[in-house]
Amino acid sequence: SPSAPLNLTNSLVREQQPPFDVWVTWSVPEENGGSTVLHYQLECKIASSSWIDATVLKTNNTYMLISNNEKAYIYEVRVTARNKFGFGAASKVVTAAFAGIL
């Protein structure tokens, strides 16, 4: 399976009033695990909750716009890559503050 996606970062979309939307970007895994990456799975959860409760989003890109639909403003985000053999390791976790504060 693939190694973890690299360089996970986030930035606020400041053309609006808080809570802001957040762009999340990452780089392809260093190793594809012997097969092309089919898609990425982004997990987003309220900072104090479990990954079991995370919202799961899938994309073929190495970026995604996340809109804040919850009452909480601070989230944790991680990404995994999937190839025909399965999901690889999760990326590092980044904290996204939809209100622009940490």
C-alpha positions in Angstrom: 0.0 0.0 0.0 1.1 3.6 -0.5 3.2 5.6 2.1 1.6 8.6 3.8 0.8 11.7 1.7 3.4 14.4 2.4 3.3 18.2 3.2 -0.3 18.4 4.4 -1.1 22.1 4.9 -4.1 24.3 5.2 -5.0 27.9 4.6 -8.1 30.0 5.2 -10.3 31.4 2.5 -10.6 35.0 3.8 -13.0 36.4 1.2 -15.9 35.8 3.6 -16.9 36.4 7.2 -15.9 33.8 9.9 -16.2 30.9 10.0 -13.9 30.7 7.1 -13.6 27.8 4.6 -10.2 26.1 4.6 -8.1 24.9 1.7 -6.2 21.7 2.5 -3.4 20.7 0.2 -0.9 17.8 0.2 1.8 16.1 -1.9 1.7 12.6 -3.4 3.2 9.8 -1.2 6.9 9.1 -1.6 6.1 5.5 -2.4 3.0 4.3 -4.3 3.2 0.8 -2.9 3.6 -0.8 -6.4 0.4 0.6 -7.9 -0.9 4.0 -9.0 -2.8 5.9 -6.4 -6.5 5.7 -7.2 -7.8 8.4 -4.8 -7.2 10.1 -1.5 -9.3 10.0 1.6 -9.4 13.1 3.7 -10.7 12.7 7.3 -11.9 15.8 9.2 -13.0 15.7 12.8 -13.7 18.1 15.7 -10.5 18.4 17.6 -11.7 16.8 20.8 -13.5 13.9 19.1 -12.3 10.4 17.9 -11.2 9.6 14.4 -14.1 7.1 14.4 -16.4 10.1 14.3 -14.5 11.8 11.4 -16.2 13.0 8.2 -14.6 11.1 5.3 -14.2 12.9 1.9 -12.7 11.3 -1.2 -10.9 13.0 -4.0 -8.6 12.3 -7.0 -6.8 15.7 -6.4 -4.2 16.7 -3.9 -6.3 19.5 -2.6 -9.8 20.0 -1.1 -11.9 22.9 0.1 -13.6 22.2 3.4 -16.5 24.3 4.6 -17.4 24.5 8.2 -20.9 23.1 8.8 -20.6 22.5 12.5 -20.7 24.7 15.6 -17.1 23.9 16.4 -14.4 25.9 14.8 -11.3 23.8 15.4 -10.8 20.6 13.5 -8.1 18.1 12.9 -7.4 16.8 9.3 -5.4 13.9 7.9 -5.2 12.2 4.5 -4.5 8.7 3.3 -3.8 7.4 -0.3 -5.5 4.3 -1.7 -4.2 2.1 -4.5 -5.5 -1.3 -5.7 -3.9 -2.9 -2.6 -5.7 -0.7 -0.1 -5.1 2.4 2.0 -1.7 3.4 3.1 -0.6 5.2 6.2 -2.2 8.4 7.3 -0.4 11.7 6.8 0.5 13.9 9.7 -2.4 15.7 11.3 -3.0 19.4 10.8 -5.3 21.6 12.9 -7.7 23.8 10.9 -9.2 26.7 12.8 -12.2 27.9 10.8 -12.5 31.1 12.8 -8.9 31.9 12.0 -7.7 31.6 15.6 -5.6 28.9 17.4 
